[in-house]
Amino acid sequence: MLNEFAYCPRLCYIEWVQGEFLDSVDTVDGRFQHRRVDRDSGKASEMFETFHARSVQLSGAGITCRIDLLEGEGGRVTPVDYKRGGAPDIPEGAYEPERVQLCAQCLALRENGFVCDEGIVYFVKSKKRVTIPFDDVLVNRTKDLIAELRTTAGRGDMPPPLEHSPKCFRCSLAGICLPDEVTLLKEMEAADAEVDEEEEGMNEDEKEATSGRIRRLLPSRNYAIPVYVVGQGNTVRKKEDRLEIWSREGKLSEPKIREISQLSLFGGVEITTPAMVELMQKGVPVIHYTYGGWFQGICLGMTHKNVELRMRQFQCVMNPKRSILLARKVVAGKIRNCRTLMRRNDPERSRDSLDLLARLANNAEKASSSESLLGIEGAAAECYFSRFANLLKEGGKGFSFKDRNRRPPKDPVNAVLSYLYGILVKDLFVILLAVGFDPYLGFYHRPRYGRPALALVSRQLFNVG
């Protein structure tokens, strides 16, 4: 973790304090390269006069370390650290995180009575041993980083991400850390005053035209897809790295487990214990529905361990000012998205409707309570759905839309909208559980038994229409 902290404090905080970790090609290959030195061979206190000890566990100087390889004679020792990559062409011989990690091992060895003046970094790719002397500068830097790491972890505030750093490109936790997104939001907040001054006197179309100055952030493509099993008496089994889906007539399909994002079972579909256990270990949720599609429950592996995340969620919900601030942003964004869809797809759009949505979006950002925000959202929905029929393409084979109705929907278009909203809430419910949130505790809709309030407010970020 000290190595990670020297490399990126935010990465260290996410892994050590929040307990998050995801594998990448580099981490998997790193474990493979360590396969020899990871075999335990004893403790440092049990060494003989001349020794080469692998994977030595040691505590001292306020840290606990596992030394890949310890070479020594008598009381003089040299720690050796294995790195999967090639040796960098720099004067120090190795980057600071590697040198600090090795020096921390030196401090622990010295506190246990050994003499340690230098260490070695062995780069597997280039098959090169680089000697790192433990001078006063490196020792003091290592002690400072240890103290800073303890302070950061104890304070409980996540460090900011690195800004536009090439370190983020191959980081397996980039999808959790979100360095570009966080940096962009901070830049947007800093530029708000300047933008407000520039937009004074502009109409809504001119404001939208200037909004393209901020680049659009797109999520990476996820190749895992959901699998839906419908059919009374069907069975899901595991065979090697695949799931086999059987009916009474025979095998229907066999998707690869690594390509499944979730498994949805409708009605009387059975799943074997080995298949269930494998999916739980892989973090793939198994969702159970009635034959008619009513959501009954979800099976997951170990629940998300990031307690700090749930603490922050509860603190936010219990803070009315923070809750209404988040709700304003969500509702205002939804209204502006409705207005954008209307501008793009309604050939007969009226200036009055567009101006009304613009005013309602501005009013949403100034709402003083959830109740007034709900009223603003309802007025925007009425305006939007009054023009929704014009958004449908011609040649709809008799489909028409007069108004939004539900529970139950009274026409095919409303039935499709209700169905899509239901699917979206289900997917958001699963995602929120997977990342560690409580889906039932939101900051906009009032808590009510059985209502996934956070999934509902997350749905506002999308516009199915």
Helices and strands as residue ranges (DSSP letters): H 2-7, H 9-16, H 25-33, G 44-46, E 50-60, E 63-73, E 76-83, H 96-111, E 118-123, E 128-133, H 136-155, G 166-168, H 174-177, H 179-199, H 204-210, G 211-213, E 225-230, E 235-239, E 242-247, E 250-253, G 257-259, E 260-266, E 270-271, H 273-281, E 286-289, E 295-299, H 307-318, H 320-345, H 351-364, H 370-386, H 388-391, H 412-435, H 453-459
